[in-house]
Amino acid sequence: MYQIEWAGMARNHFKPGTPDRIRMVVLHATAGSYPGDFNWLRQGGAPGREVSVHYYISKRGQIFQLVADQDIAWHAGVSRWEVDGRTVYGCNDVSVGIELENRNDGRDPYPPEQYAAAVWLTRELVQKYRIPPSQVVRHLDIAPGRKTDPAGFPWQRFLAEVFAGLPDAPSLPPGEQLRQRMLDVAYRAAGSGLPSAWPFFTQARAFNLGMPVASLIARPPAPRPASAPNDRERALALPDGARYLVEVYARDALFAAVGPDDALRAGETINRLHAVPASPQRMALLEAIFRAADPVNGFQPGWAFHQYFLQHTDELGMPISHNHRLAFAPGLNFACQHFALDSLCSPVGQWQVIYRLSEIRRAAAGQTVLAGLSRERAAQLAQLLLDDLFALRTGRRYQPDAALIQYALGEELGAPLGQPEVAVIDSVPVALMPFALDVVACRLPAPDWPLDRPLPPASPFGRLTALLSGHRQLVTGVLRLSRVDGQRLPPLPATTAPLLGPARQSQPLIDVSLFAGDGEVRRRPIDTILLAPVPGPTSLQLVNAHIDARWHYYIDHTGTVFRLRHERYIARAARGVGWPAEHLDQRAVVIAVEGSLEHALPPLRSAVQALVQLLRRHFQIHPDRVRMIDYTSNPTLVENDKH
């Protein structure tokens, strides 16, 4: 049982209504963090952007009510949905809105406390107002051309739990339940969700483009204050003056023009990037696609990597990672960028030498020879690249003999796109994991079966594409469709290999300092660490951070650490901080942290602690010299960091 705390609105940005108007529940994500996003909502938004909402649920599971249920809050905007058999334009009049504290980038998690509170509240509203399953929706469902929220929310699981045991519980065959869960996993890995009857998905299936890897969003021209959320408008404005919706799949990107209201018009042509000839429009689309994967560098036509991409797009697929640096051996580093179907790397300083992961793996197996790489070195480099790829996309270590990895490699499914998760379909536990060309399902002995534990015999694998096409045939001893109706399954060979590799104990370091250029070399030894809280989001902060030389490191809300500058160079954020005689710009390593450490989730706090400890050991820094920069007025120092 949860307590609902009445907060009310500071301004009357709502209209009076009656309880009998309520026929929908709409879930949103704030694209901000508590308390900034909560205060912004309670104030009614900003001039010209007046908003309100009925409920707000924090990451800690606190439920605040800002508008009475019967009153009409301004949360849905331009929207449309089928309600009780009729099409409603403007869903505010018939709905209750729930905002979830979340960055809405598809990577920020919804903690168990928040998720459970959302299930409880929605279930209460559903029962109180007799709302059917088809009328519990996301903002992205009722405004699919404009909105992406709540991105990354486990929607199909949520609906199943809200209506579990209720008279109106949806009744779907197990195969359809599994299909919906797999699609949900695929789109959440891309930082989005699949709206109802989404034409991009239909087009991607028709062209066999694989799974979604990114749903592009518009970025404001300058970072917004932390107290002003931006719920991620979808339409992108390109230099040709047109506005487009852009969705990136493993093999290609799709885009379509939108009207003045940013809505996708019925029958609008959906275009493929591959079909666009060389033109400013194509370059602008490439820049947006690469910028989504690599906020620091975007698309660089003069780079050998990106020239190689233009010549081998069909073989590489779309970008799914930053261009960053990997330490291979003392004095030998590699620049690396992962794509949906392959990865590229190049020895630092030898940009004309480009290796592909697929070629490196063949060289490691003795099937081909690569200049400059012995068979042993090829095996080591392949392991390094794969471990980096799995760490960035799944948070797990690459384990070549793992059953799920062996299956994905054997079926040539491309890069992993997201973390595995467990669903229970018709009382049968199934592990789901998205890859570039498919989503894999594996039947588990129990819902709490550890993913780094070996599977027993009779544990089949299934694929989303097999479900979509209706195939149920056996291929190489593996059932393509994971049946969940209790049918006896043929046994698999006994194995001691785990289902998947172990979870990484720490977040990966994405080193982009290679591309930061030269800077002002410090003239004093390092003896101070400065922590600088910044509003975020990551995609806005990193674009010019390496050029402006503001920080050495950036840690985002998921705990991922970005190395922006070599420590030999000063960071400008340290100038003017502390006493002038301290010369902290000459002495300090500066770590920017997305959001407030006071309200940070464990992944961010753990990453800060780990990085601070690493730097302290490396530079022999005393604990008293770890300090916080306070930007609330003029930059000043706060007492030693206690986090």
N, C-alpha and C positions, 0 to 999 in steps of 0.2 A: 504494500500500500504506500502510495506516494502522497506527499503534501504539496498542494498548489499554493504558492505564495502570490497574493495579489500585489501587483506593482503599479498598475494603472499607467496612463499616458500623461506626459507633461503638457501635451497639447491635444486638443480634441480632433485629431486627424482620423475620424471615423464617422459613420452615420448611424442613427438609431435604427433598430430593426426589431424583429420578433423571432422567438425560437422556431416557429414553423418554417422559416426560410432555409434552415440548415439541411442541405442535402449532399454535401461534399466535405472531405477533409483534404487539405493541400499541404504537403511538406516542402519546406525550403531549407537552404543553407545560407548562413549570413555572409560568407566570404570574409569573416573577421574573427576576432577573438574577444572573449569576455575580459574586462567589462566594457571595452570600447564599443563593440557592436551592439551590446544590450543598451547602453546609454544612448547610442545613436537612434536605435529603434524607439526607445521610450520618448525621446525628444521629437519623434515624428519625422525623422529624416532631415533633409536639408531643403532650403528654399528651392522651389521648382522640382523637387524630388520628394514630395511628401509621401510618407509610408506609415503603416501601422500593421500590427499582427496580433492575433489573439493570445498565442502562447510562445514562450521562448524556453528552450531546454539547453542548459549549459553542458559542457563536457563532463562535469561532475554529477550530472543527473538531477540538478535542481530545476524545478518547473516553476516559471513565473507566468502569471496571467496579466496581460497589458490591456486587453479589451474584452468586455463581457461577450459570452458566446452569441447572444441574440443580436448584438450590434455588428454592423458591417465594417470590417477593417479593410485597409487598402494594401493588399499584399500580392494579389495575382496579376494586376495590370491587364494589358491586352491579352485575352485568353479565350479559349473555346473548348467546350466539352459536351458530350452527350449525357444529359442528366434526366433520369426518369423518362427516357424515351424522346426527349426533345433536345435540340441543340441550344446551348446557352452561350451567348457571347458576353464575356465579362463575368468571370466566375466569382468575383467578390461577393455578389449579391446572394449566392447560395452556398457559401463555403465558410469553414473555419480554417484559419491558417496557423501552422506550427513552424517556427524557425528553430533550426538546430545550429548551435555554435560550431562552425567548421569553416576552414579556408576555402572549401569548394573547388579544390584543384585536382581531386581524384586521388591524392596521396595522403592527405590529412585524415587520420583515422577517426571513426566514431567509437569512442570508448564503450566498454560493456555497460557502464553505469548510465551513460546517455542513451544508448540503444534501448536498454530495458525500460527506461522512463518513457521513451517515445512509443514503445509497444504498449505500455500500460495506458498512457494518455489516449492514444488513438483508439485502443480497444474500448475505453470508457465512452469516448465520443460516438463510436460506431454503435454501441449498444443503446446509448441514451437517445440518439436521434435516428436509429434504425437505418443506417447508411449501408448500402450494398458494397461488395468488394470493388465493383467497377467504378465507384465514385470515391475511392480513396486513391489519391493521385499525387504525383510529384509536380513541381513547377514546370519541369522540362516536358511533362506530358501535355499540359494545357497551353504551353507557349513554346512549342518545339523549335521554332525558328529563331527564338530570342534567348532562351534560358538553358542553363545546364544543371541547375541545382535540383536536388542535393547530389552533386557528383560524388561517385564512390560509395554511395549508400547501398547496403545489401537489400535491394528492393524486394526481390521475390521471396527471400527468407522472411523479410519483415511482414509482407502480406500474409504469408502462411501462418505466422505466429499471431498476428492480430486477430485473424478469423478462426484460429484453431478451436474446435468444439462449438462454434456458434452455428445457429441454424442456416445462416447465409454463407457458410464456408464454401469456397470454390471447390468444385469436384472435377479434377482433371486426371486423366490416365497417367500412370507413372512416367511413361515416355515423354509426355508433354511437360510434366513438372520438371523432369531432368533437362529437357531442351531449354526451358525458360531460365532455369538456374545457370546453365552454361552460357547462354547469351548474356545474362546479367553479369556473370564473372568477366566475360570478354569485354564488355563495354565499360565496366568499372575499372578494369586494368588500363583502359585508354583515357581515364579521367572523365568519364561521361556516364550516360545511361542510354538505353534504347527506348525512345518514345514509341508510342503505339503507331503502327502503320508507317514507320519511318522510311521514306523512299530511298534514302542513301543506302540503307541496309539491303533493300531489294536489289538495287543496282550493283552493289558490291558482290552479292551472291551471283547475279547474272554474269558478271565478268570474272568470277573466281579470284577475287582480290585478297582473300584471306580475312583475318580478323582486324578490327579497328585498332590502331595504335595511338591515335590522338584525335581529339575533337577540339579544333582551334577556337580560341576565344579572343575577343577584342581586348586590347590593353589600353588603358587611359594614357594620354601623352605624358603624364607625370604621376609619380606615386601619390596616392590619396593618403590623407592622414589616417592614423590607426583607428580613429573613432568613426570613420566613414566607410562602411563596407561597400563592396562592389560585387553584386551577385552575378558577375561574369556574363556580360552580353556576348552572344555568339557571333553576330555578323561582323566581318572584317571589312574595313574600308581600304581599298587598294588605290595606288596612284592614278589609275584610269578613271577614278571618280565613282566607280560602281561599288556596291556592297555585296559581299558573298558569304554564304555558309561554306565552310571547308571542313571536311572530315577525311582523315588520313588512315588508309588501310595498309596492310603489309606490302602489297605489290604496287599500289598507286594511291593517288589522292583524288577525291571527288569534290566538286564545288558547284554551286548554283547561285544565281543572282537572286536577291530578295528585294522586296518593294520598300517604300518609305517607312513602313512600320516594322521592317526587318522580319516580316513573316514570309515563309516559303509559299509562293503561289501555287495553286493546284495546276498540275501539268507542266510546271517549270522544268526546262531541260537541265539534267544533271550531267556535267561535263567531267572528263578525265584529264588529269594533268598531262599524261602521256600524249594526248591528242592535241595539246596546245603547242604551236610552233614557237621557235625562238622569238621572244618579244618582251617588252617591258612587263606585260601581264604575267608571263611565265616566270620571269625573274622575281617579281613581287610575290608570287605564290610560293616559289622555292624558298625565298627569304622567310616567309611566315611559317612554312613547314619546318625548316631547319631551326628557326628561332624557338619554336615550341619545344624542340628536343635539346637545344643548346642556347640558353638565353644569353650567354656571354658572347659567342661568336656568330651565331646565325649561319647564313650561307655566304661563303667567301669564294667568289668566282676565280680568284687568283691562286687559291690553294690547290696543291696537287691532289689532295684527298677528294676535293669536291669536283675537280675536273675529271678525276677517275670515276666518280659517281655518275656524272653526266654521260659517260661513255658505257657504263655498265649498270644502269638503273634496274633493268629487268633482273639481273643476277643478285644485286645487293638489296633491293627493296628500299623502303623508306627509313629515314634516320630515327633511332630510338634512344640515343644517348648523347651526352656532351662529347665534344672533342677534348680529350684529356690525356694525361701522361701516366705511364706505368713504369715503375722501376723494375728492370729485368735482371740486371747484374751491376756490380760496382762500375760506375762510369758509363753504363749503357742503359738509356731510357728509350721508351717507345711512345710515340703519339698514337692514340687509339680513338676510334669512333665506331660504335656498334650500329648496325642496320638490321632491319627485320629478318633478312635472309642470309646475311653474312656480316663479317666485321673486317675493318681495315686497320692496319698498323704500319708504322714507318719509323725507322731509327731516327732519333732526334738529330737534326742536322743533315740527314741524308734523305731529303724530301722526295728525291726522284726514285727512291726504293720504296715500293708499296707492296706489302704482303696482304693476302686475304686469308682469313681464318680457315676457310675450306681448303685452300692450297697448303697451308701450314699443317693441317691435320693429315693430308695425303702424304706430305713429305715425312711426317713423323711415322707414318705407317710403311714408309719405304716405297710408296707407289709413284712418287715423282721426286725431283730434285729442285731445290730452290737455292739460287746463288746467295752465298753469305750465311746459309743456315745448314749446319750439320743435322743429321737425323735426331741426335740427342737434343740439340738446341731447339729444333722445331717442336719436339715433344714438350719441352719446358715452356716455350712461348705459347703453344696452344693451350696448355694448362693455365697459364697466367691470364690469357684472354678470356677463356671460358669461366674461370673463377671470378674475374672482374665482371663479366656479363651477368652471371647468376647473382653476384652480390648486389649489383645495381638494381636489377629487375625483380629479384625474388627474396633478397635478404638471406639467402642460403648459399652454402658452399657447393661448388660443382663437384659431383662425385660420379665418375664415368661409368661405374658398374651399377648405379642405382637403377631400379627397374623402370621407373617412369622416364628417366633420362634415356635409357637404352631404347625404350619404345619411341620416344619423340625423335631421337636421332635416326632410328631405323626407318621411320615413316617420313623423314625429312620435313618436319613441321616448322623449322626455323627457330628463331630466338624465343626464349621464354619471355613473357610480357608482364607477369605479375606473380604474386605469392599464391601458393596453393591454399585451398580452404576446403572444409568438410561440410557437406550437406546431407541431410537425412531425407530420402525420397521413399515414401511408402514404407517406412520403418527400416529401410536399407541405407546404411551409411556409405557415402561415396566421396572420394577426394576429387576435387576439380582443380585444373590448372590451365591457364590460357597460354597458348603459344602463337606465333605469328600467323600460322596458317590453319589453326584449329584449336579447339578446347578439348583437353583429354579428361576423361572420367575414369576412375579406378574404384572398383568395389572394395570396401574395407571390412575386416572382420568385426570392428566395433567403432562407434563414433569417436572414441578417444584414442584410437590406434595411433601411436607415434609415427610420423612420416619418415623418421630415420630408422625405422625398424623393418626387418624383412617381412614380406608378405607370405602367407601360407599358400599352398596350391588352391586352385579354383578361385583366383582373384582376377577377373577379366578387366581389360581396358576397353573403353568406348570413346567415340569421337563425336563432336557436335555435327560435323558434316555428314556422318552416317545417319544421325538422327534426322537431319533435315531432308536427306534423300530417301530415308526409309530402309536402308540396307541393313541386313541382319546376317550377313555371311561371315564365315570364318576366314581369316587371313593369317597365314603363318602361325597358326595355333592361338591367335588372340582374337577374342570376340570383339568385333568392331562396335557393336551396339551393346552397351552394358545393360543387360536385362535386369529389371528390378521387380519382377513379378514372382520371385521365388523359384524360378526354373532351375533345375540342376545344371551346372555349368561344367564344361570339360576342364580337367585339371591342367594347371600350368606346371612346367618343370620346377622342382624344388630349388630354392636359391637362398643363399645367406646374405645377398645384397639387400640394402634398404630400399624402400620405395623412393625416397628422395634424400639428398644430402642433408647434413646437419645445419641447423640455423647458425648464422654468423654471430659471434659474441659482440661484435662492434660494427657500427655503420662504416661503409666504405668511404675512403677519402677520394674525392674527385679533384685531381690536381690540374687546374687550368692556368697555373702560373707561367707555364711555358709560353703562353700567348699574350702575356700582359705587357711585354715590351720592357725597355729599360726604365729605370727610375732614379731618384736621388739616393745615392748610396749613403748609409748612415756612417757617422764618424765616431760613435761611442758604442761600447758593448751593450748587449741586451740584458736588462735586469728587471723588466717590468712587463706584466701582461695586463692589457686593458680590455674589458668586456663592454661592448657597445650595443645595447638593445635598439633595434630598428623596426619600423612598422611591417616591412614586407609588402606584398608577397615576393618570393624568391625571384620570379620571372621579371619583376620590375627592378629589383635592387641590383641584380647581377649584370644587367645589360651594360652599364657604364662604370661599374665599380672598379674593374681592372684598369680601365683607362684613367679614371679619376684618382686611382691609387689611394682610396680611402681606407681600406682594411687589408690585412694579410689573409684572414680566414673569414668565412661566412658559414653559419650553421643554420639550416632551415628547420621548420617546425617538425619535420619527420626525423631529425637527428642526423641527416646527411651533412658531411663536412666538405666544403669547397675551399681549396687552397688557391687564393687569388694572386698573391705576390710572394716572391722569395723574401725571406726575412732579412736579407742583406740590404733591401731597400726600405726607406721610411714609409709610413702610412700617414696620409695627411690628416686623418681623423684625430691623431694624437696632438696636432698643433693647437696651441691655445688652451690645452687642458692642463690643470694643475698649476703649480707655481712656475713662473717663467724661468727661474733658475734651474728647474728640474730638467728642461729640454727633453720632455717625454717623447717627442717625435723622433729623437735620436736613439732613445733607449727602449721603446716599448714595441711589443708585438700586439697588434689590435685584432680582436676577434669580434665580428658582428654577429648578433644573435637575433633571429627573426622572432619578434614579439617580446613579451615580458617573461623573464625567468620566474617571476612570482607565480604565474599561472601556467607555466609550461608543463607539457606532458612528460612522462618519464623518458621517452627516446631522446628528446632535446636536452633534458637535464643531464642524462647519462653521457651524451656526446660532448657536452660542455666540460663535464668533469674529466672525461678521458683525454680530451685535447689539452686542457689546462695542465693535467698531470704530465702528459708527454712533453709539453713545452718547458714546464718547470724542471723536469729531469734533464732535458737536453741542454738548456741554457743555465741550469743551476740557479733558479730564481727562488728567492725566499717567499714563503706564503704571504707575508705582509705586503709584497709588491704585486699582488693580484687584486685589481681594483675595477670598479664599474664606472663608466662614463654616464652621467645624467644629462640628457639633452632637453629636459623639460623647460629650462630657461637658457642660460648660457652654458656651454659645456663645462661641467665640473666633475670632480671625483667624489665617489661615494666610498664608504669604508670597505674594507676587504670583502671580497665576494664570499658569501656564506653558502653558495649553492654547490 
